[in-house]
Amino acid sequence: MKKVFITGADGFLGRKLGQLFLKNGWIVFGAVRKLENNVRLLPNVQYIEIKIDSIKSNLNLPGEIDTIIHCAWKYNGSKSEIAAANAAITDVLVNQAKTCQARLIFISSLAAHENALSAYGKTKYACEKIAKGHTTYTILRPGTIVGNGGLFLKTIHLLKKIPIVPLFYGGKQPIQLIGIDSLCQAIFFAADKDVTGTYTLACYPGIKLYSMYQMIAHRFGLKRFFIKMPSDIILNILLFLESLRMRLPITSDNILGLKGHHEVNSEKDWRHFQQVSKSAHDILNDFFNSNPGPTDETKN
Ligand SMILES: NC(=O)c1ccc[n+]([C@@H]2O[C@H](COP(=O)([O-])OP(=O)(O)OC[C@H]3O[C@@H](n4cnc5c(N)ncnc54)[C@H](OP(=O)(O)O)[C@@H]3O)[C@@H](O)[C@H]2O)c1
């Protein structure tokens, strides 16, 4: 039986992946930040505890592993702490993959590219370079993952809370989506069929950010007003407040992500996974149809 090791195995994506690999008869090992009282653990997965912040050397992985999937991502802390910790764990996993002669699948992001403005995009891009230090690497760049968790669910919760929705840089950024099940299938396919290389997994074209907000608001019967923000001014204010170490509900990195947003034609990439991407509207409608009342599958 093939064996997979998944980091961030209790997260929105990692947990779904664990379920899919188990269903397909793989032996699943998972890394989580905290084992004690963790209600998100799956039966039949063997877990170990790993704190990205304090990772130093090779992990003691249980036995031979065929595929390592690096899903975990440290989001909290200063930009330099986040960059250093995420680079360190990626490096450790590359070494581990070399030792066990395992494939390494690095879950990157559409935000990762050479000219990324956000620290998130830059750090993902830097970690991609580290992942390429292993010969059998697969780098997957998902768009916004549509499902009951992650950034997408946070967006729904936010839209439910605020009657006036701020739009940065016009709000016309094309948001490229991918359904969680479709992404898990593609990741499984990469592991099972040895797909190597760097691929973008997201719908193309994307849906304009404000149109996505409108679709969500309509779905939940919400009347929302949209207001264009003086984006660069707000960005500078946020940078100033962050320099005073103030914690804010919105960060300069969120705004930079929207400023540096880009659209990628992913049509060719999908063929490597024997899938055709659905349109953004279909992805959203599938989600709405199968989730009459979305519930948060993440812990927070
Ligand atoms: N969701 C999206 O739309 C999206 C889009 C593109 C790419 N991605 C990428 O996909 C991957 C999975 O995302 P997700 O949406 O599933 O996020 P998630 O639910 O927040 O999962 C992240 C995982 O990383 C773990 N983690 C965070 N900080 C850690 C630390 N210091 N030590 C150990 N573990 C830590 C989390 O554990 P805790 O629960 O204990 O914090 C969680 O298991 C990430 O790499 C993300 O960047 C996501």
The ligand as an SDF file (V2000), in Angstrom:
LIG
                    3D

 48 52  0  0  0  0  0  0  0  0999 V2000
   -7.6780   28.3930    1.1520 N   0  0  0  0  0  0  0  0  0  0  0  0
   -7.3170   28.9310   -0.0070 C   0  0  0  0  0  0  0  0  0  0  0  0
   -8.1170   29.5950   -0.6920 O   0  0  0  0  0  0  0  0  0  0  0  0
   -5.9030   28.7140   -0.5360 C   0  0  0  0  0  0  0  0  0  0  0  0
   -5.6020   29.1910   -1.8140 C   0  0  0  0  0  0  0  0  0  0  0  0
   -4.3270   28.9670   -2.3280 C   0  0  0  0  0  0  0  0  0  0  0  0
   -3.3760   28.2950   -1.5630 C   0  0  0  0  0  0  0  0  0  0  0  0
   -3.7010   27.8660   -0.3100 N   0  0  0  0  0  0  0  0  0  0  0  0
   -2.6680   27.1290    0.4480 C   0  0  0  0  0  0  0  0  0  0  0  0
   -3.1820   25.8480    0.7470 O   0  0  0  0  0  0  0  0  0  0  0  0
   -2.6300   25.3730    1.9830 C   0  0  0  0  0  0  0  0  0  0  0  0
   -3.7630   24.9470    2.8870 C   0  0  0  0  0  0  0  0  0  0  0  0
   -4.6140   26.0810    3.1070 O   0  0  0  0  0  0  0  0  0  0  0  0
   -5.9490   25.9730    3.9660 P   0  0  0  0  0  0  0  0  0  0  0  0
   -6.9260   26.9140    3.3680 O   0  0  0  0  0  0  0  0  0  0  0  0
   -6.3020   24.5600    4.1740 O   0  0  0  0  0  0  0  0  0  0  0  0
   -5.4520   26.6470    5.3330 O   0  0  0  0  0  0  0  0  0  0  0  0
   -5.6850   26.1730    6.8410 P   0  0  0  0  0  0  0  0  0  0  0  0
   -7.0160   25.5390    7.0150 O   0  0  0  0  0  0  0  0  0  0  0  0
   -5.3830   27.3650    7.6760 O   0  0  0  0  0  0  0  0  0  0  0  0
   -4.5570   25.0800    7.0390 O   0  0  0  0  0  0  0  0  0  0  0  0
   -3.2540   25.4310    7.3430 C   0  0  0  0  0  0  0  0  0  0  0  0
   -2.6500   24.3320    8.1680 C   0  0  0  0  0  0  0  0  0  0  0  0
   -1.3360   24.7600    8.5770 O   0  0  0  0  0  0  0  0  0  0  0  0
   -1.2360   24.5590    9.9840 C   0  0  0  0  0  0  0  0  0  0  0  0
   -0.3360   25.5080   10.6260 N   0  0  0  0  0  0  0  0  0  0  0  0
   -0.4200   26.8460   10.6290 C   0  0  0  0  0  0  0  0  0  0  0  0
    0.5580   27.3710   11.3890 N   0  0  0  0  0  0  0  0  0  0  0  0
    1.2680   26.3180   11.8810 C   0  0  0  0  0  0  0  0  0  0  0  0
    2.3960   26.1950   12.7300 C   0  0  0  0  0  0  0  0  0  0  0  0
    3.0120   27.2790   13.2130 N   0  0  0  0  0  0  0  0  0  0  0  0
    2.8660   24.9560   13.0110 N   0  0  0  0  0  0  0  0  0  0  0  0
    2.2610   23.8560   12.5120 C   0  0  0  0  0  0  0  0  0  0  0  0
    1.1840   23.9000   11.7130 N   0  0  0  0  0  0  0  0  0  0  0  0
    0.6900   25.1230   11.3990 C   0  0  0  0  0  0  0  0  0  0  0  0
   -2.6350   24.7850   10.4970 C   0  0  0  0  0  0  0  0  0  0  0  0
   -2.7380   24.2710   11.8040 O   0  0  0  0  0  0  0  0  0  0  0  0
   -3.6340   25.0660   12.8890 P   0  0  0  0  0  0  0  0  0  0  0  0
   -5.0510   24.7640   12.4740 O   0  0  0  0  0  0  0  0  0  0  0  0
   -3.2510   24.4490   14.1880 O   0  0  0  0  0  0  0  0  0  0  0  0
   -3.3260   26.5030   12.7600 O   0  0  0  0  0  0  0  0  0  0  0  0
   -3.4440   24.0330    9.4500 C   0  0  0  0  0  0  0  0  0  0  0  0
   -3.4380   22.6630    9.7000 O   0  0  0  0  0  0  0  0  0  0  0  0
   -1.8050   26.5420    2.5410 C   0  0  0  0  0  0  0  0  0  0  0  0
   -0.4550   26.3310    2.2200 O   0  0  0  0  0  0  0  0  0  0  0  0
   -2.3450   27.7620    1.7930 C   0  0  0  0  0  0  0  0  0  0  0  0
   -1.3660   28.7660    1.6650 O   0  0  0  0  0  0  0  0  0  0  0  0
   -4.9390   28.0510    0.2230 C   0  0  0  0  0  0  0  0  0  0  0  0
  1  2  1  0
  2  3  2  0
  2  4  1  0
  4  5  1  0
  4 48  2  0
  5  6  2  0
  6  7  1  0
  7  8  2  0
  8  9  1  0
  8 48  1  0
  9 10  1  0
  9 46  1  0
 10 11  1  0
 11 12  1  0
 11 44  1  0
 12 13  1  0
 13 14  1  0
 14 15  2  0
 14 16  1  0
 14 17  1  0
 17 18  1  0
 18 19  2  0
 18 20  1  0
 18 21  1  0
 21 22  1  0
 22 23  1  0
 23 24  1  0
 23 42  1  0
 24 25  1  0
 25 26  1  0
 25 36  1  0
 26 27  1  0
 26 35  1  0
 27 28  2  0
 28 29  1  0
 29 30  1  0
 29 35  2  0
 30 31  1  0
 30 32  2  0
 32 33  1  0
 33 34  2  0
 34 35  1  0
 36 37  1  0
 36 42  1  0
 37 38  1  0
 38 39  2  0
 38 40  1  0
 38 41  1  0
 42 43  1  0
 44 45  1  0
 44 46  1  0
 46 47  1  0
M  CHG  2   8   1  16  -1
M  END
$$$$
